[in-house]
């Protein structure tokens, strides 16, 4: 049963992520082929043809010539399509290996790319089908003309496809796409988060609802859970994992009050509302976008890649998320105190965790400019942060001092730490400001003296 469910899940995901648009385009080409063939069949006697039909017949009406032409077009399309797609997918895979697997996912999930794939496959099938339908008694006037037009369009589209693929695999384009997707997903999350309460630290006497599959929490059907709590006033549902968290087989999905006689149907409804699948979904899970940006930033910052440009772009994307969410109350969304559905929203935690991870990688690789970018993002966003997250930002400022000895006292870092001290003092955090000021002063005194990375203490 579990195996069958996973197969159905993969089929559903493959159609929702990629297959639907290409298949529709291919079906459209097949319908066009049969329609063009039917028009050619209903042309009537040659003497009754109009001037346009007669003109087309002069070039593609000869059966032998048309057959040779269609064979050439079909072979060329199939060859070009297979070689081009192989090279492009290899290029995308290279980009994914150097940044994140989300590169490959985004490439396949873009509607324009799906349309390109369907167009080239459909054009090849159209040409082959017209070739099969062409007989000694059938003159492929319209269908042959359409085949020539399709090939011409395909060649032009090929140039566009190559450019868009190269553009989409640039680090800046990838990072921007992830950030935009995360912003859109978070806006949608706010609507259903307003119908829930933040999870309680101590739920009390509860009974767990266990998962029958393993994977990531991909979607949450809040409306289905709300209907259950409305139907039974004594029922409250404490969702344990956040979106994107891994759930093991027989792991805890939710908690309900002990003593409730839940029917098997109610337990099944709770499991169905908490969808666990093999892959995360950026369209449902804003934290997945934050995680991808963190991975790109950490990998690009560390000595594994040492790409300051991509690292800086990742920090700026995280800064953009922090800035927009703090300005629109999406960082700490409004919750319902009357709801009996509890959900642990951890997106803001993920953003600050991301800054911490990049900061640690910057210490390992001595990328002072990346450390400066992290400090700049947090100091600029600091005044707009809720109190809880200002505390977290201060912790990151202090954490940065622990790895400061791996850097050099550059002018850039001097300006950044001066801003950190000023921001903390303006917020009345004199103790934290003093720690940062003293730490930087001690570090700056090493300037002009011979040191190694391990001796800056």
N, C-alpha and C positions, 0 to 999 in steps of 0.2 A: 504493500500500500504506500509506504514511504517512497519507494523507488518510483512508482507510478506518478506520485505527486511531484517528485522532482523533475521527471521527464516533462510533465505538463507545464511545470513552472518554467523550464528552460524554453519550451516552445512559445509560451506566452511572452517571455522576456525577449526572445529573438524577434518576434513579430513587432513588439512595441518599440524595441530599440533600433531595428534595422530593416527587417524583411518587408514590412507592409508597403512602403513607398516603391521600392524596386519591383515588387510583384505587380502592383497596380500599373506601373509604367509598362512592364512587359505585357500584361494583359491588354493594355491599350494598343500596343503595337500589333499584337496578334489579331485584335479586332479590326485594326486598320488594314491588315493584310487581306483578311477575308472580305472586307468591304470593297477594297480596290479590285480584288479578283472578281467580285460579283459585278462591279461596274463594267469591267472589261468584258465579262460574259454577256452583258445586256447591251453591248454596243450596237448590235444589229448589223445589217449589210454595210459593207465598206462604202458603197455609193451614197449612203445616207449620212455619213460622218460630216461633222462641221469642220470649219477651217482649222480650229485649234487642234481637234483630234487628229486631223489629217497631218498637220505639222508634226505632232508628237510621234505619229506612226512612222513618219519618214526616218526618224532617228532611233526609235526603240521598238518599232513594230515588227521588225524581222525576227522570227522566232529563234533562228540559229544565232544571230548576233546578240539578241537579248539574253539567250542562255549563257553565252560566253561572258557577257558583261556581268550578269548576276553571279556567275561562278567566281569571277574576279573580285567583285565587290564583297561577296560573302566571305571568301578566304581572307581578303585584306582586313575586313572588319574584325573577324575572329582573331587573327594574328595580332593586330594592333591592340585590340582590347586586352587580350591575355598578357602580352608583354608589358603594356603600359600599366595595367592594374598591379601586376606583380612588382614592378619597380616602385610604384607609388606607395603600395602597402609596405614595402621594405623600408622606404624612406620614413614613413610614419612610425614604423616599429623602431627605427633607430632613434627617432625623437622621443618615443615613449621610454626606451631604455635609458636615455640620458636625463629625462625629467621625471615623468610619472606615467603610469598606465592609463591615466585619465586622458592622455593625448590620443591614444588609440580609440578609447570609448567616445570621445568627443568627435573624432573624425567620422566614425561610423554613424553617430547619432545625428549629425547635421543633415537636415532635409535636402539641402542642395547636393551634398555628396551622394546621398541615397538616390536622388533623381539622376545623377550622372551614371551611377552604376546601372540603374534600371534602363536608362536610355541606350547605353552601348550594348547591353545584352539584348534588349528589345529590338534594336536596329539590326543586330546580327540575326536574330530569329526571324525578323520580318523578311530579310533578304533571302535566307535559306528557304522559308516557307513559300515565297513567291517563285523561287527557282523550282521547287517541287511541284507547284501547281501549274507551271508553264508546260504546255504540250504543243504538239504540232498543229493542233486546231485552235489553240488559245494564243492570242496576240497580247502580250503584257504591256499595253500602251500606258495606261494610267499607273498600274502597279510598278512598272519599270521606271517610269518618270519619278514616282515618289521615292523609289529606292535610291536613285541618283541624288535627289534632294536630301534624303536622310544621310547619305554618306558625306555630302558636302557639309551639312550641319555638324555631323559627328567630328569631322576633322577640325572645324572651328572650335567645337566644344572641348576637344582634346587639349588645345592650347590653354583654354580657360581653366580646365581641370588641373593641368600641371601647375599653373600659377597659384591657384587657390590652395592646392595641397602644400606647396612650398610656404605660402603665407600662413597657413594654419599650423604648420609645424615650427614656426618661430617661437622662441620662448616667450616673448612679449605678448604674442597673440594668444598663446595657450593660457598664460597667467590671467590675462584680461578676460578671456572667456570663462574661466573658472570663477573669477570674482563676480562677474555679471550674473552667472547662474546661481551662485550662492546668495546674492542679494535678492534675486527674484524668489528663490525658494524660501528665504527667511520671511519675506513679506507674506507669503502664503501660510507659513507656519503660525504667524502671529494670530491669524483668524481663529485657528482651533486651539491655540494655547490659551486664549482668553476664556475658553470654556472649561479649563482645567485648573487645578491647584498645583503648586509646587510640591514635590514629594516631601513627605514627613521624614525626619531623621529617625524617629522611633514609631513605626506604624502601630505598635501594640500587638495584641493577640491576633495573629493572622494565619491563614492557610495558603500555601503556594499553589498557583496554577502553573503546571510544568509544560514545557515545550515538547512537542513530539518530533521535532526536527532540529537540526543544528544550522547555524548560519548567522546572518546579521539582521537586526531589526530594520526592515526596509521601509515599512509603511505602518501608520497607525490610523485606524478608522475610529476617530473619536466619536462620531455620531452614533455608531453602533454601540459603543460602550455607554454613552449617555442614555440611549434607549433602555439599556439593561438596568441602569440605576434609577431611571424614572419608573420603570415597571415594578421594581422592588425597592421601596424606600430604605430598607435596612442594608442594602448592598452598597459597598464602596469598593472601588477598584484602584489599587496602587500599582501602577506600571513600574517595574523595576529597571529594565534597561532603557537607555535613551536611544534615539534613532542612531543607527550605525554601530551600536554596541554588539559585540559577539555574544551569541546565546548558545551554550553547548546543548547537546542532546539531553533531554530531561532537566534542562536548566530552568530557573525561575523566570517566568514571563510576567506574572502579576501576583499580587497578594490580595486576598479577600478576608473579611472578618471571620474568625473561628466561630463555629457553631451554626453557620448558615447551611441549610440543606440545599446546596446548589444542584440543579438538575444537570444531567450530562449535556443537554442542549445548551444550557447557559455557559458551561465550561467550553463547549465547542465554539460558541459565539465569541467568547473572549479570545480564544486562540486564533480564530479567523480575523478578528479585528487587529491583532498584533501579528503582522505578516513577517515571517522570518524566511529569508531567502539567502542564496549563496553569495550574492553581490549587493553592494550598497547602491543607492540611487540618488544622484545629485539633485534630481528634480523633486525629491521628497525630503532630503537630508542635507540641510545647510552645513552641518558640521563636517560632512564629507568634503565639501569644497574647501573648508578651512584646513582640513587634514591634508588635502592635496597640495595646497599652497605651502603648508609647513614642510611637507616632504620635498617639494621642489627647492624651497629655501634652504633647508638643512643640507640636502645633497649638493646643491650648488655652492654652499658656503664651505662645506667640509673639504678636506684635502682629497676626497674621492673624486671631485670634479673641479673645485677651485674656480668657479665661474662667478665673479663678483657682480656681473651685469644681471644674471638671472636671480641671484640672491637679493640684490637691491630691488628688483621688480617684485619679488615675492613679498618682501617687507612692505613695499608700497601698497600692494594689493591687500595685505592684512590691515594696514593702516586705513585703507579706504573702507573696508568692512567695519572696523572699529569706529571710524568717524561717522559713517552713515547710520549705523545702528545706535550709537549713543545719542545722536541728534534726534532720532525718531522713536526713542524708547523701545527699540527692538533688542537692545542689549539686555535690558531688564523689563520684559514685557508685562503688561497688566494681566493678572490672573483672577479667576473667579473664586471667591471665598465660600461660595455656596455649592460649588460643584463637588461631587463625590467621586470624581475621577482625578487621580493624582499622577502627574508626569514629571520626571526629572529633566528639566531643560538644562543642557550643559554647553550650549553653543558659545556663550561668552567665555566659559572656562577654556574651551578649545582655542579661542583666539589668543588668550594670554599664554596658554601652554605652547602655542606656536611661536610666539615671540621668545619665550624662554629657550625653546629648542634651537632656534636660529642663533640666539646669543651664545649658547654653549658651543655650537659648531664654529662660530666666529672666533672664540677663544682658541679652539684646537687648530684652526687654520691661519691664525693671526690676521684675519681680515678686519682691520680696524674700521674700514668704511662701512661694513655690514653692521658692526656693533653700533656705529654712529647712527645708522639708519633706524635700528631698533629703538635707540634712545630718543631719536627725533620723533618717531611715530608716537611713542608713549607720552612724551612731554607735550606734544601738540594736542593730543586727545585728552590729556589728564583733566583739565578744567571741566570738561563735559561729562566725565564719567560719574556714575552713581558712586556713593560712598564705598560700597563693598569693593568695587573694581578699582577705586583709587588706592585702597589698601593693597590690592593685588599688584598694581603698577609700582607702588613703592617697594614691595618685596622684590620685584624684578630689578629695580634700580640698585638695591642693596646686593642682590645676587650677582649683578654684573661686576661688582668689586672683587668677588672671589676669583674671577678669571682675568682680572685686569693686568696681572703680572705677565701674562703671555703676550701682551701688546707693547707698543712703544708710545710714549707721551706725545702724540701728534697734535697739531693745532686743531684738527677736526674734533678729536676726542675732547680736547680742552674746552672747546665751545659747547659741545654737547653736555658735558658734565656741569658746566656753569649754568646751563639752562635747567638741568635737573635740580640743582640746588635752589635756583630761583623759584621753580614751580613748587617744590616742596615747602619752601618758606612762605610763599603766597597762600598756601593751603593750611598754614598753621602746623606743619609737620617739622618742627625745628629739630627734633631728635634725629629723624631720618636725614634731614638736610645736613646736619653736622657730621653724621657718619659718612655721607657721600663726599662732603667737602674735605674732611680729614683724609679719607682714602685717596682722593685724587691728589691732594697736596703731597702726601707721602710718595705716591707713584711719580709725580712730576719731579720730585727731587732726584730721581735716578737719571734724569736727562744729563748727558755729558759724561756719564760714567760707564765703564765697561761692565756689562752684565750678560748673563745668559738667561734663557727663558726660565730656568729653574732657580735663579738666584735673585729675582725681584721680590724680595720680602722685606 
